[in-house]
Amino acid sequence: KYGLQTKLLGKRVVHFNVTTSTNIVARQMAEEGVEEGTVIVAETQTRGKGRLGRKFITKGGGVWMSVILKPNIDPMHASSITLMAAVSVTKALRGMGLEAVIKWPNDVFVNGKKICGILTEMSAETDIVNFIILGIGVNVNNDIPLETATTMKAELGKEVSRVRFIQALLEELEEDYLTFKEKGFTPILWNWRRFSDTLGRPVEVSCQDEKIRGVAQDVDEDGSLIVKLTDGTVKKIVSGDCRHLKN
Ligand code: BTN
């Protein structure tokens, strides 16, 4: 099979050598009414954005892209899209021979090191989403310090075709997105659980000023992490930073 096998995602691809952040550009284009499925890719970003207001380093050789989606969903359910993307990225990486797993909520790891980060942003009214910007950054052939993060090149021992990887990723994303629209979040969540490295583990989750330690039990239908504390109480964490602790 040759070429991109998608109907919706990547029908239009906008490529930059350098931009501020593909999420910023995608938002502008979405506000101007560009069609669903439009993909923005950049070789490098000067203001790559990470989760929780952090900076994200995006030098040449990686895949830095944003996809514009317009699902007819309640803003309350938008985090489903973020978890869905982690599933799609994991499938695309596994398709290339890497043992990828998901750390809650949506970091993808290989051999204990982060290989992909996902940042979704949305524009919504009270009860309907106008659009979602799905930003995905994957370390492919870029050079980074390999202490806590890794790249496809480092794990596979050879350079990877970024075009082929983007193609595989868009195909997985489209499949999962169509499933999500047809059947809802349940089948996606099932795969998320299957790929998750967090469930069943002792974790420390930082959210706001609180640090919660316990065992990660499950994710629920809105993507929240359910943690059981040592005293037996169960906490539901909507968003935060999760650290896996030693067993
Ligand atoms: C994280 O792990 O904190 C999320 C990182 C998301 C990075 C990607 S790179 C493409 C897109 N544009 C951005 O500015 N951020 C996302």
py3Dmol code that shows the C-alpha trace and the ligand (Angstrom):
import py3Dmol

protein = """\
ATOM      1  CA  LYS A   1       0.000   0.000   0.000  1.00  0.00           C
ATOM      2  CA  TYR A   2       1.301   3.396  -0.928  1.00  0.00           C
ATOM      3  CA  GLY A   3       0.555   6.880   0.277  1.00  0.00           C
ATOM      4  CA  LEU A   4      -1.675   8.081   3.058  1.00  0.00           C
ATOM      5  CA  GLN A   5      -4.684   5.781   3.475  1.00  0.00           C
ATOM      6  CA  THR A   6      -6.922   8.239   5.342  1.00  0.00           C
ATOM      7  CA  LYS A   7     -10.163   9.927   4.338  1.00  0.00           C
ATOM      8  CA  LEU A   8     -10.294  12.711   6.881  1.00  0.00           C
ATOM      9  CA  LEU A   9      -6.980  13.342   8.613  1.00  0.00           C
ATOM     10  CA  GLY A  10      -4.235  14.882   6.527  1.00  0.00           C
ATOM     11  CA  LYS A  11      -6.345  15.677   3.477  1.00  0.00           C
ATOM     12  CA  ARG A  12      -4.706  19.012   3.950  1.00  0.00           C
ATOM     13  CA  VAL A  13      -1.194  19.224   5.407  1.00  0.00           C
ATOM     14  CA  VAL A  14       0.540  22.519   6.102  1.00  0.00           C
ATOM     15  CA  HIS A  15       4.295  22.272   6.571  1.00  0.00           C
ATOM     16  CA  PHE A  16       6.661  24.785   8.149  1.00  0.00           C
ATOM     17  CA  ASN A  17      10.422  24.774   8.444  1.00  0.00           C
ATOM     18  CA  VAL A  18      10.168  26.925  11.537  1.00  0.00           C
ATOM     19  CA  THR A  19       7.138  28.135  13.441  1.00  0.00           C
ATOM     20  CA  THR A  20       6.287  29.261  16.958  1.00  0.00           C
ATOM     21  CA  SER A  21       4.157  26.256  17.879  1.00  0.00           C
ATOM     22  CA  THR A  22       2.042  24.087  15.603  1.00  0.00           C
ATOM     23  CA  ASN A  23      -0.704  24.305  18.253  1.00  0.00           C
ATOM     24  CA  ILE A  24      -0.717  28.109  17.960  1.00  0.00           C
ATOM     25  CA  VAL A  25      -0.858  28.002  14.154  1.00  0.00           C
ATOM     26  CA  ALA A  26      -3.532  25.298  14.196  1.00  0.00           C
ATOM     27  CA  ARG A  27      -5.694  27.371  16.541  1.00  0.00           C
ATOM     28  CA  GLN A  28      -5.483  30.395  14.215  1.00  0.00           C
ATOM     29  CA  MET A  29      -6.393  28.260  11.219  1.00  0.00           C
ATOM     30  CA  ALA A  30      -9.268  26.608  13.091  1.00  0.00           C
ATOM     31  CA  GLU A  31     -10.591  30.013  14.087  1.00  0.00           C
ATOM     32  CA  GLU A  32     -10.499  30.982  10.412  1.00  0.00           C
ATOM     33  CA  GLY A  33     -12.665  27.929   9.708  1.00  0.00           C
ATOM     34  CA  VAL A  34     -10.217  25.479   8.134  1.00  0.00           C
ATOM     35  CA  GLU A  35     -11.688  22.004   7.639  1.00  0.00           C
ATOM     36  CA  GLU A  36     -11.510  19.178  10.132  1.00  0.00           C
ATOM     37  CA  GLY A  37      -8.525  16.893   9.719  1.00  0.00           C
ATOM     38  CA  THR A  38      -6.090  19.631   8.700  1.00  0.00           C
ATOM     39  CA  VAL A  39      -2.587  18.821   9.909  1.00  0.00           C
ATOM     40  CA  ILE A  40       0.136  21.339  10.751  1.00  0.00           C
ATOM     41  CA  VAL A  41       3.711  19.981  10.837  1.00  0.00           C
ATOM     42  CA  ALA A  42       6.912  21.840  11.633  1.00  0.00           C
ATOM     43  CA  GLU A  43      10.575  20.874  11.433  1.00  0.00           C
ATOM     44  CA  THR A  44      11.305  23.042  14.462  1.00  0.00           C
ATOM     45  CA  GLN A  45       9.315  25.219  16.840  1.00  0.00           C
ATOM     46  CA  THR A  46      10.569  28.281  18.672  1.00  0.00           C
ATOM     47  CA  ARG A  47       7.859  28.140  21.356  1.00  0.00           C
ATOM     48  CA  GLY A  48       6.963  24.467  21.661  1.00  0.00           C
ATOM     49  CA  LYS A  49       4.310  24.097  24.353  1.00  0.00           C
ATOM     50  CA  GLY A  50       4.144  21.285  26.883  1.00  0.00           C
ATOM     51  CA  ARG A  51       1.501  20.274  29.387  1.00  0.00           C
ATOM     52  CA  LEU A  52       0.858  22.363  32.506  1.00  0.00           C
ATOM     53  CA  GLY A  53       2.353  25.485  30.938  1.00  0.00           C
ATOM     54  CA  ARG A  54       5.787  23.956  30.458  1.00  0.00           C
ATOM     55  CA  LYS A  55       8.156  24.472  27.549  1.00  0.00           C
ATOM     56  CA  PHE A  56       8.748  21.574  25.202  1.00  0.00           C
ATOM     57  CA  ILE A  57      12.035  21.299  23.320  1.00  0.00           C
ATOM     58  CA  THR A  58      11.426  20.564  19.658  1.00  0.00           C
ATOM     59  CA  LYS A  59      14.622  20.603  17.644  1.00  0.00           C
ATOM     60  CA  GLY A  60      15.036  19.246  14.131  1.00  0.00           C
ATOM     61  CA  GLY A  61      14.569  15.534  13.481  1.00  0.00           C
ATOM     62  CA  GLY A  62      11.425  14.964  15.533  1.00  0.00           C
ATOM     63  CA  VAL A  63       7.772  14.938  14.542  1.00  0.00           C
ATOM     64  CA  TRP A  64       5.969  18.039  15.827  1.00  0.00           C
ATOM     65  CA  MET A  65       2.432  18.272  14.605  1.00  0.00           C
ATOM     66  CA  SER A  66      -1.096  19.386  15.397  1.00  0.00           C
ATOM     67  CA  VAL A  67      -4.343  17.995  14.064  1.00  0.00           C
ATOM     68  CA  ILE A  68      -7.576  19.993  13.980  1.00  0.00           C
ATOM     69  CA  LEU A  69     -10.597  17.963  15.088  1.00  0.00           C
ATOM     70  CA  LYS A  70     -14.242  18.965  15.343  1.00  0.00           C
ATOM     71  CA  PRO A  71     -16.034  16.264  17.295  1.00  0.00           C
ATOM     72  CA  ASN A  72     -19.650  16.891  18.306  1.00  0.00           C
ATOM     73  CA  ILE A  73     -19.038  16.388  21.991  1.00  0.00           C
ATOM     74  CA  ASP A  74     -19.586  18.071  25.302  1.00  0.00           C
ATOM     75  CA  PRO A  75     -16.457  19.981  26.478  1.00  0.00           C
ATOM     76  CA  MET A  76     -16.576  17.743  29.560  1.00  0.00           C
ATOM     77  CA  HIS A  77     -15.605  14.814  27.371  1.00  0.00           C
ATOM     78  CA  ALA A  78     -12.721  16.487  25.557  1.00  0.00           C
ATOM     79  CA  SER A  79     -10.063  14.679  27.582  1.00  0.00           C
ATOM     80  CA  SER A  80     -11.188  11.509  25.808  1.00  0.00           C
ATOM     81  CA  ILE A  81      -9.443  12.845  22.710  1.00  0.00           C
ATOM     82  CA  THR A  82      -6.158  13.216  24.600  1.00  0.00           C
ATOM     83  CA  LEU A  83      -6.286   9.657  25.896  1.00  0.00           C
ATOM     84  CA  MET A  84      -7.320   8.464  22.462  1.00  0.00           C
ATOM     85  CA  ALA A  85      -4.250  10.093  20.901  1.00  0.00           C
ATOM     86  CA  ALA A  86      -1.978   8.278  23.357  1.00  0.00           C
ATOM     87  CA  VAL A  87      -3.551   5.014  22.208  1.00  0.00           C
ATOM     88  CA  SER A  88      -3.017   5.878  18.527  1.00  0.00           C
ATOM     89  CA  VAL A  89       0.617   6.918  19.082  1.00  0.00           C
ATOM     90  CA  THR A  90       1.252   3.710  21.021  1.00  0.00           C
ATOM     91  CA  LYS A  91      -0.183   1.632  18.182  1.00  0.00           C
ATOM     92  CA  ALA A  92       1.922   3.481  15.592  1.00  0.00           C
ATOM     93  CA  LEU A  93       5.104   2.982  17.641  1.00  0.00           C
ATOM     94  CA  ARG A  94       4.344  -0.697  18.218  1.00  0.00           C
ATOM     95  CA  GLY A  95       3.807  -1.041  14.485  1.00  0.00           C
ATOM     96  CA  MET A  96       7.421   0.028  14.092  1.00  0.00           C
ATOM     97  CA  GLY A  97       8.684  -2.535  16.572  1.00  0.00           C
ATOM     98  CA  LEU A  98       8.852  -0.465  19.755  1.00  0.00           C
ATOM     99  CA  GLU A  99       7.387  -1.618  23.058  1.00  0.00           C
ATOM    100  CA  ALA A 100       5.462   1.544  23.775  1.00  0.00           C
ATOM    101  CA  VAL A 101       3.297   1.989  26.870  1.00  0.00           C
ATOM    102  CA  ILE A 102       1.159   4.817  28.222  1.00  0.00           C
ATOM    103  CA  LYS A 103       1.786   6.690  31.450  1.00  0.00           C
ATOM    104  CA  TRP A 104      -1.329   8.473  32.698  1.00  0.00           C
ATOM    105  CA  PRO A 105      -2.708  10.623  31.326  1.00  0.00           C
ATOM    106  CA  ASN A 106      -1.046  10.666  27.948  1.00  0.00           C
ATOM    107  CA  ASP A 107       2.713  10.321  27.935  1.00  0.00           C
ATOM    108  CA  VAL A 108       4.060   7.510  25.822  1.00  0.00           C
ATOM    109  CA  PHE A 109       7.138   5.708  27.117  1.00  0.00           C
ATOM    110  CA  VAL A 110       9.561   3.172  25.684  1.00  0.00           C
ATOM    111  CA  ASN A 111      11.923   1.287  28.026  1.00  0.00           C
ATOM    112  CA  GLY A 112      11.039   3.608  30.894  1.00  0.00           C
ATOM    113  CA  LYS A 113      11.777   6.815  28.982  1.00  0.00           C
ATOM    114  CA  LYS A 114       9.420   9.371  27.475  1.00  0.00           C
ATOM    115  CA  ILE A 115       9.214   9.267  23.692  1.00  0.00           C
ATOM    116  CA  CYS A 116       6.044  11.289  23.033  1.00  0.00           C
ATOM    117  CA  GLY A 117       4.072  14.095  24.610  1.00  0.00           C
ATOM    118  CA  ILE A 118       0.539  15.170  23.780  1.00  0.00           C
ATOM    119  CA  LEU A 119      -1.062  18.558  24.376  1.00  0.00           C
ATOM    120  CA  THR A 120      -4.696  19.112  23.452  1.00  0.00           C
ATOM    121  CA  GLU A 121      -6.279  22.538  23.532  1.00  0.00           C
ATOM    122  CA  MET A 122      -9.871  23.339  22.794  1.00  0.00           C
ATOM    123  CA  SER A 123     -12.296  26.050  21.910  1.00  0.00           C
ATOM    124  CA  ALA A 124     -15.736  25.449  23.336  1.00  0.00           C
ATOM    125  CA  GLU A 125     -19.080  26.985  24.258  1.00  0.00           C
ATOM    126  CA  THR A 126     -20.859  25.845  27.409  1.00  0.00           C
ATOM    127  CA  ASP A 127     -22.194  22.627  25.950  1.00  0.00           C
ATOM    128  CA  ILE A 128     -20.416  22.073  22.635  1.00  0.00           C
ATOM    129  CA  VAL A 129     -16.830  21.875  21.424  1.00  0.00           C
ATOM    130  CA  ASN A 130     -16.011  24.133  18.465  1.00  0.00           C
ATOM    131  CA  PHE A 131     -12.686  22.491  17.755  1.00  0.00           C
ATOM    132  CA  ILE A 132      -9.885  20.604  19.410  1.00  0.00           C
ATOM    133  CA  ILE A 133      -6.215  21.093  18.626  1.00  0.00           C
ATOM    134  CA  LEU A 134      -4.460  17.801  19.103  1.00  0.00           C
ATOM    135  CA  GLY A 135      -0.739  18.522  19.454  1.00  0.00           C
ATOM    136  CA  ILE A 136       1.623  15.576  19.279  1.00  0.00           C
ATOM    137  CA  GLY A 137       5.399  15.625  19.681  1.00  0.00           C
ATOM    138  CA  VAL A 138       7.384  12.460  19.027  1.00  0.00           C
ATOM    139  CA  ASN A 139      11.132  12.091  19.438  1.00  0.00           C
ATOM    140  CA  VAL A 140      12.108  10.387  16.204  1.00  0.00           C
ATOM    141  CA  ASN A 141      15.624  11.191  14.904  1.00  0.00           C
ATOM    142  CA  ASN A 142      16.263  14.275  17.035  1.00  0.00           C
ATOM    143  CA  ASP A 143      19.229  14.374  19.406  1.00  0.00           C
ATOM    144  CA  ILE A 144      18.260  14.770  23.047  1.00  0.00           C
ATOM    145  CA  PRO A 145      19.857  13.885  26.382  1.00  0.00           C
ATOM    146  CA  LEU A 146      18.852  10.265  26.873  1.00  0.00           C
ATOM    147  CA  GLU A 147      18.524  10.222  30.682  1.00  0.00           C
ATOM    148  CA  THR A 148      14.773  10.547  31.050  1.00  0.00           C
ATOM    149  CA  ALA A 149      13.637  10.711  27.440  1.00  0.00           C
ATOM    150  CA  THR A 150      14.382   8.661  24.377  1.00  0.00           C
ATOM    151  CA  THR A 151      13.948   8.697  20.601  1.00  0.00           C
ATOM    152  CA  MET A 152      12.850   6.152  18.016  1.00  0.00           C
ATOM    153  CA  LYS A 153      16.349   6.303  16.540  1.00  0.00           C
ATOM    154  CA  ALA A 154      17.998   5.524  19.881  1.00  0.00           C
ATOM    155  CA  GLU A 155      15.654   2.626  20.584  1.00  0.00           C
ATOM    156  CA  LEU A 156      15.780   1.087  17.120  1.00  0.00           C
ATOM    157  CA  GLY A 157      19.452   1.820  16.488  1.00  0.00           C
ATOM    158  CA  LYS A 158      18.733   3.453  13.158  1.00  0.00           C
ATOM    159  CA  GLU A 159      17.112   6.500  11.598  1.00  0.00           C
ATOM    160  CA  VAL A 160      13.388   6.279  10.960  1.00  0.00           C
ATOM    161  CA  SER A 161      11.491   7.771   8.030  1.00  0.00           C
ATOM    162  CA  ARG A 162       9.453  10.566   9.553  1.00  0.00           C
ATOM    163  CA  VAL A 163       7.073  10.610   6.590  1.00  0.00           C
ATOM    164  CA  ARG A 164       6.302   6.922   7.059  1.00  0.00           C
ATOM    165  CA  PHE A 165       5.829   7.407  10.759  1.00  0.00           C
ATOM    166  CA  ILE A 166       3.474  10.372  10.292  1.00  0.00           C
ATOM    167  CA  GLN A 167       1.516   8.312   7.778  1.00  0.00           C
ATOM    168  CA  ALA A 168       1.171   5.377  10.175  1.00  0.00           C
ATOM    169  CA  LEU A 169       0.217   7.720  13.002  1.00  0.00           C
ATOM    170  CA  LEU A 170      -2.469   9.527  10.999  1.00  0.00           C
ATOM    171  CA  GLU A 171      -3.926   6.177   9.945  1.00  0.00           C
ATOM    172  CA  GLU A 172      -4.106   4.961  13.554  1.00  0.00           C
ATOM    173  CA  LEU A 173      -5.529   8.301  14.688  1.00  0.00           C
ATOM    174  CA  GLU A 174      -8.214   8.242  12.037  1.00  0.00           C
ATOM    175  CA  GLU A 175      -9.227   4.689  12.908  1.00  0.00           C
ATOM    176  CA  ASP A 176      -9.486   5.530  16.612  1.00  0.00           C
ATOM    177  CA  TYR A 177     -11.251   8.835  15.975  1.00  0.00           C
ATOM    178  CA  LEU A 178     -13.894   7.188  13.783  1.00  0.00           C
ATOM    179  CA  THR A 179     -14.389   4.489  16.428  1.00  0.00           C
ATOM    180  CA  PHE A 180     -14.752   7.212  19.058  1.00  0.00           C
ATOM    181  CA  LYS A 181     -17.371   9.047  16.983  1.00  0.00           C
ATOM    182  CA  GLU A 182     -19.319   5.882  16.182  1.00  0.00           C
ATOM    183  CA  LYS A 183     -19.097   3.907  19.385  1.00  0.00           C
ATOM    184  CA  GLY A 184     -17.999   6.380  22.028  1.00  0.00           C
ATOM    185  CA  PHE A 185     -15.056   6.308  24.371  1.00  0.00           C
ATOM    186  CA  THR A 186     -15.528   2.808  25.819  1.00  0.00           C
ATOM    187  CA  PRO A 187     -13.646   0.822  23.126  1.00  0.00           C
ATOM    188  CA  ILE A 188     -10.817   3.388  23.161  1.00  0.00           C
ATOM    189  CA  LEU A 189     -10.573   3.213  26.932  1.00  0.00           C
ATOM    190  CA  TRP A 190     -10.328  -0.527  26.702  1.00  0.00           C
ATOM    191  CA  ASN A 191      -7.197  -0.153  24.555  1.00  0.00           C
ATOM    192  CA  TRP A 192      -5.870   2.581  26.831  1.00  0.00           C
ATOM    193  CA  ARG A 193      -6.080   0.165  29.770  1.00  0.00           C
ATOM    194  CA  ARG A 194      -4.389  -2.538  27.734  1.00  0.00           C
ATOM    195  CA  PHE A 195      -1.444  -0.232  26.874  1.00  0.00           C
ATOM    196  CA  SER A 196      -1.249   1.482  30.248  1.00  0.00           C
ATOM    197  CA  ASP A 197       1.846   1.100  32.392  1.00  0.00           C
ATOM    198  CA  THR A 198       0.263   3.064  35.242  1.00  0.00           C
ATOM    199  CA  LEU A 199      -2.621   0.858  36.310  1.00  0.00           C
ATOM    200  CA  GLY A 200      -1.829  -1.426  39.225  1.00  0.00           C
ATOM    201  CA  ARG A 201       1.266   0.528  40.208  1.00  0.00           C
ATOM    202  CA  PRO A 202       2.111   2.648  43.231  1.00  0.00           C
ATOM    203  CA  VAL A 203       2.083   6.241  42.036  1.00  0.00           C
ATOM    204  CA  GLU A 204       2.571   9.758  43.268  1.00  0.00           C
ATOM    205  CA  VAL A 205       0.332  12.263  41.549  1.00  0.00           C
ATOM    206  CA  SER A 206       0.916  15.988  41.954  1.00  0.00           C
ATOM    207  CA  CYS A 207      -2.099  18.116  41.317  1.00  0.00           C
ATOM    208  CA  GLN A 208      -2.381  21.734  42.422  1.00  0.00           C
ATOM    209  CA  ASP A 209      -0.446  21.857  45.717  1.00  0.00           C
ATOM    210  CA  GLU A 210      -1.267  18.333  46.693  1.00  0.00           C
ATOM    211  CA  LYS A 211       0.776  15.170  46.349  1.00  0.00           C
ATOM    212  CA  ILE A 212      -1.274  12.015  46.397  1.00  0.00           C
ATOM    213  CA  ARG A 213       0.359   8.623  46.941  1.00  0.00           C
ATOM    214  CA  GLY A 214      -1.425   5.387  46.396  1.00  0.00           C
ATOM    215  CA  VAL A 215      -2.043   2.604  43.933  1.00  0.00           C
ATOM    216  CA  ALA A 216      -3.447   3.505  40.512  1.00  0.00           C
ATOM    217  CA  GLN A 217      -6.584   1.427  40.153  1.00  0.00           C
ATOM    218  CA  ASP A 218      -8.294   2.499  36.984  1.00  0.00           C
ATOM    219  CA  VAL A 219      -9.220   5.344  34.691  1.00  0.00           C
ATOM    220  CA  ASP A 220     -12.864   6.252  34.457  1.00  0.00           C
ATOM    221  CA  GLU A 221     -15.000   7.318  31.532  1.00  0.00           C
ATOM    222  CA  ASP A 222     -13.719  10.913  31.629  1.00  0.00           C
ATOM    223  CA  GLY A 223     -10.057   9.899  31.762  1.00  0.00           C
ATOM    224  CA  SER A 224      -9.599  10.623  35.466  1.00  0.00           C
ATOM    225  CA  LEU A 225      -7.194   8.431  37.400  1.00  0.00           C
ATOM    226  CA  ILE A 226      -8.634   6.478  40.315  1.00  0.00           C
ATOM    227  CA  VAL A 227      -6.070   6.105  43.096  1.00  0.00           C
ATOM    228  CA  LYS A 228      -6.480   4.025  46.228  1.00  0.00           C
ATOM    229  CA  LEU A 229      -4.632   5.533  49.183  1.00  0.00           C
ATOM    230  CA  THR A 230      -2.988   3.476  51.931  1.00  0.00           C
ATOM    231  CA  ASP A 231      -5.866   4.215  54.304  1.00  0.00           C
ATOM    232  CA  GLY A 232      -8.241   2.666  51.826  1.00  0.00           C
ATOM    233  CA  THR A 233      -9.905   5.843  50.574  1.00  0.00           C
ATOM    234  CA  VAL A 234     -10.289   6.220  46.857  1.00  0.00           C
ATOM    235  CA  LYS A 235      -9.476   9.486  45.071  1.00  0.00           C
ATOM    236  CA  LYS A 236     -10.354  10.571  41.588  1.00  0.00           C
ATOM    237  CA  ILE A 237      -7.746  12.795  39.922  1.00  0.00           C
ATOM    238  CA  VAL A 238      -8.847  14.791  36.919  1.00  0.00           C
ATOM    239  CA  SER A 239      -5.445  16.133  35.881  1.00  0.00           C
ATOM    240  CA  GLY A 240      -1.921  16.300  37.176  1.00  0.00           C
ATOM    241  CA  ASP A 241       1.543  14.893  36.978  1.00  0.00           C
ATOM    242  CA  CYS A 242       2.032  11.237  37.648  1.00  0.00           C
ATOM    243  CA  ARG A 243       5.204   9.570  38.868  1.00  0.00           C
ATOM    244  CA  HIS A 244       5.535   5.813  39.056  1.00  0.00           C
ATOM    245  CA  LEU A 245       7.007   4.637  42.355  1.00  0.00           C
ATOM    246  CA  LYS A 246       9.041   1.496  42.925  1.00  0.00           C
ATOM    247  CA  ASN A 247       6.954  -1.496  43.931  1.00  0.00           C
TER     248      ASN A 247
END
"""
ligand_1 = """\
16
BTN
C 3.977 17.356 27.075
O 4.473 16.230 27.173
O 4.097 18.184 27.981
C 3.217 17.703 25.805
C 4.132 18.090 24.681
C 3.414 18.385 23.382
C 4.360 18.850 22.297
C 3.720 18.983 20.955
S 4.885 19.278 19.676
C 3.603 19.691 18.560
C 2.589 20.501 19.348
N 2.944 21.917 19.344
C 3.267 22.341 20.575
O 3.625 23.498 20.837
N 3.151 21.349 21.464
C 2.704 20.119 20.833
"""
view = py3Dmol.view(width=600, height=400)
view.addModel(protein, "pdb")
view.setStyle({"model": 0}, {"cartoon": {"style": "trace"}})
view.addModel(ligand_1, "xyz")
view.setStyle({"model": 1}, {"stick": {}})
view.zoomTo()
view.show()
